[in-house]
Amino acid sequence: MSEAILQANGIVKRYGKFTALSEIDLRILPRTVHSVIGPNGAGKTTLFHVLTGTLPITAGKIMFDGHDVTHKPDHKRVRRGVARSFQVTSLFANLSVRENLRLAAQGVDAKRALNAWKPPRGTLAHADVVDSVLERLALQRFSGTAAGALSHGQQRRLEVGMALAARPKAIFLDEPTSGMGIDDLADMKQLIRSLRDDYTVVLIEHNMGIVMDISDTITVMQQGRVLVEGRPDDIRGDERVRSAYLGNMITGGRA
């Protein structure tokens, strides 16, 4: 059995008397697409927050790439190789596509992340990283375009690119296809599938057609707990999943 790049055991997150996550165990293998699905309120985004360090956990342990990151804040996890996108697009709308990617690449180095005294030349330009990400996103011809002028689908791809620019080992994508049209969906699906060649991808996604097509492992959550976990074919045919909330939507559409 392959060694997990991320191992979470007994994860609990409480807000006062409300338990958002209850005894979550998660094992994510390197260079796979691991999707987390479930209805609204299942705890998916909260799980992302605690795994990436945006929120502290109440109890449990998180190991990433052989390091205990349980109580490490998000910026230190980024330096360990954890990157993420958010459900709501968070770009620098007035800056160019290239500059958005450069800032993401530069932000990994805490001591040099913001240097108002030196222009972004030489190593500060991170040209190799930015050029590589632009090519992967197929956004080369938009490199000088302001992020706010891109289409919605292009903005979502750029946000994935900003995670890539941090040179991560694992990328957490929170509903990357949200609000996309059919053509953009196909592009994003192809992009996520290609990431598996070089990265571990952890995905929250409501589009069941995409989840079933590109995932190696699917974790199904309900009311802050793991209901079931397995390969797409196992999840598709699991009666517990169907009866809980997916029904006929397991073959496509949104859950």
C-alpha positions in Angstrom: 0.0 0.0 0.0 1.4 3.4 -1.0 2.3 5.8 1.8 -0.2 8.6 2.2 0.9 12.2 1.5 -1.8 13.4 3.9 -3.1 11.4 6.9 -5.8 12.9 9.1 -7.0 11.0 12.2 -9.9 11.7 14.6 -10.5 15.2 13.3 -13.0 17.1 15.3 -14.1 20.7 14.8 -16.6 22.3 17.2 -18.1 25.8 17.3 -19.4 26.0 20.9 -21.8 23.1 21.3 -22.1 22.5 17.5 -19.9 19.8 16.1 -19.1 20.6 12.5 -16.7 17.6 12.0 -16.8 14.5 14.1 -14.0 11.9 14.2 -13.0 12.3 10.6 -10.3 9.9 9.3 -8.8 10.6 5.9 -6.0 9.0 4.0 -4.9 10.7 0.7 -2.4 9.0 -1.6 0.1 10.9 -3.7 -0.6 11.8 -7.3 -4.3 10.9 -7.1 -7.5 12.9 -7.4 -9.3 12.5 -4.1 -12.8 14.0 -4.2 -14.9 15.0 -1.1 -18.7 15.2 -1.8 -21.9 15.6 0.1 -24.9 17.8 0.5 -24.7 21.4 1.7 -23.8 21.4 5.4 -22.1 18.1 5.3 -18.8 19.7 6.5 -16.8 19.6 3.2 -15.5 23.2 3.3 -14.9 23.0 7.0 -12.8 19.9 6.4 -10.8 21.8 3.8 -10.2 24.7 6.2 -8.8 22.5 8.9 -6.7 20.4 6.5 -5.1 23.5 5.0 -4.7 25.4 8.3 -7.3 28.1 7.7 -9.1 27.0 10.8 -7.7 25.3 13.9 -9.0 21.9 14.8 -10.6 21.0 18.2 -9.1 17.5 18.3 -7.2 15.1 16.1 -3.9 14.9 14.2 -2.9 15.9 10.7 0.3 14.6 9.0 1.4 16.0 5.7 4.3 14.6 3.7 5.8 13.1 6.9 5.4 16.2 9.0 3.0 16.9 11.9 1.1 20.1 10.7 -1.8 19.7 13.2 -1.3 23.1 14.7 0.6 24.8 11.9 -1.1 27.9 10.4 -1.9 28.0 6.7 1.1 30.0 5.6 3.4 27.4 7.1 1.5 24.6 5.4 1.9 26.4 2.1 5.7 26.3 2.6 5.3 22.5 3.3 3.6 22.1 -0.1 -0.1 22.7 0.6 -2.0 25.0 -1.8 -5.6 25.7 -2.3 -8.2 27.6 -4.2 -11.5 28.9 -2.7 -15.2 28.5 -3.6 -15.4 32.3 -4.3 -12.8 33.5 -6.8 -10.1 35.5 -5.0 -7.9 37.2 -7.6 -6.2 40.6 -7.8 -8.6 41.9 -10.4 -6.7 45.0 -11.4 -3.4 43.1 -11.9 -2.4 41.2 -15.0 -2.6 37.4 -15.2 1.2 37.2 -15.1 1.4 39.5 -12.0 -1.2 37.4 -10.2 0.9 34.3 -10.8 4.1 36.1 -9.9 2.7 37.2 -6.5 1.5 33.6 -5.8 5.0 32.3 -6.6 6.7 34.9 -4.6 4.4 34.5 -1.6 5.9 31.1 -0.7 9.1 32.8 0.4 7.9 34.7 3.5 11.0 36.9 3.8 10.8 38.1 0.2 7.0 38.0 -0.3 6.5 41.8 -0.1 9.5 43.9 -1.0 8.5 47.4 -2.0 12.2 48.4 -2.5 13.0 46.1 -5.4 11.1 45.7 -8.6 10.2 42.1 -9.7 13.3 41.4 -11.7 15.6 38.4 -11.8 14.6 35.8 -9.3 11.8 38.0 -8.0 10.1 37.7 -11.3 9.8 33.9 -11.0 9.6 33.9 -14.8 10.2 30.1 -15.2 7.4 29.3 -12.8 5.0 31.8 -14.3 5.7 30.8 -17.9 5.2 27.1 -17.0 1.9 27.8 -15.3 0.6 30.0 -18.1 1.3 27.2 -20.6 -0.5 24.7 -18.4 -3.5 26.9 -18.1 -3.5 27.8 -21.8 -3.5 31.5 -20.9 -0.3 32.6 -22.5 -2.0 35.1 -24.8 -3.8 36.7 -21.8 -0.6 37.1 -19.7 -0.9 40.9 -19.9 -4.6 41.1 -19.4 -6.1 42.2 -16.1 -7.6 39.3 -14.2 -10.8 41.1 -13.8 -11.2 41.2 -17.6 -11.1 37.5 -18.0 -14.2 35.3 -18.5 -15.5 33.5 -15.5 -14.0 30.2 -16.7 -10.6 31.8 -17.3 -10.6 33.3 -13.8 -11.3 29.9 -12.3 -8.4 28.5 -14.2 -6.2 31.3 -13.1 -7.1 30.6 -9.5 -5.9 27.0 -9.9 -2.8 28.5 -11.5 -2.1 30.6 -8.5 -2.1 27.5 -6.4 0.2 25.8 -8.9 2.6 28.8 -8.8 3.2 28.1 -5.1 5.0 24.9 -6.3 2.9 22.6 -4.1 2.8 18.9 -3.5 -0.9 18.9 -2.9 -3.6 21.2 -4.3 -7.0 21.6 -2.6 -9.7 22.8 -5.0 -13.0 24.0 -3.6 -15.7 23.8 -6.3 -13.5 24.9 -9.2 -16.3 24.5 -11.7 -18.8 26.6 -9.9 -20.8 28.8 -12.3 -19.1 27.5 -15.4 -20.7 26.9 -18.8 -20.3 23.6 -20.7 -17.1 24.6 -22.7 -15.4 25.9 -19.6 -16.3 22.7 -17.7 -14.6 20.6 -20.3 -11.4 22.7 -20.0 -11.4 22.6 -16.2 -12.0 18.9 -16.2 -9.1 18.3 -18.5 -6.9 20.6 -16.4 -7.7 18.8 -13.2 -7.1 15.4 -14.7 -3.7 16.5 -16.0 -2.6 17.8 -12.6 -2.6 14.2 -11.3 0.6 13.6 -13.3 2.6 15.9 -11.0 0.5 16.7 -7.9 -2.0 15.3 -5.4 -5.4 16.9 -6.0 -8.1 17.1 -3.2 -11.4 18.2 -4.7 -14.7 19.5 -3.5 -17.1 19.4 -6.4 -20.9 19.2 -6.9 -20.8 18.2 -10.5 -21.1 14.4 -10.2 -20.3 13.8 -13.8 -16.8 15.3 -13.3 -16.3 13.7 -9.9 -17.1 10.2 -11.2 -14.9 10.7 -14.3 -11.7 12.0 -12.8 -11.5 10.8 -9.2 -9.4 7.9 -8.0 -11.0 8.0 -4.6 -14.3 9.6 -3.3 -15.1 10.4 0.3 -18.8 11.0 0.9 -19.7 13.1 3.9 -22.9 13.6 5.7 -23.6 15.7 8.8 -19.9 16.2 9.6 -19.0 12.5 9.3 -17.6 10.2 6.6 -20.5 8.1 5.3 -18.5 6.0 2.9 -15.3 6.1 0.9 -14.2 4.2 -2.2 -13.6 4.2 -5.9 -16.1 5.9 -8.2 -17.8 2.6 -9.2 -18.2 1.6 -5.6 -19.7 5.0 -4.7 -22.0 5.0 -7.7 -23.5 1.7 -6.7 -23.7 2.3 -2.9 -27.2 2.3 -1.6 -26.3 4.2 1.5 -25.1 7.1 -0.8 -28.2 6.9 -2.9 -30.6 6.8 -0.1 -28.8 9.6 1.9 -28.9 12.4 -0.7 -27.7 11.6 -4.2 -30.4 9.4 -5.7 -30.3 9.4 -9.4 -28.0 12.5 -9.5 -25.0 10.2 -8.9 -24.8 9.7 -12.7 -24.5 13.4 -13.5 -25.6 17.0 -12.7 -25.4 18.5 -9.3 -25.9 17.0 -5.8 
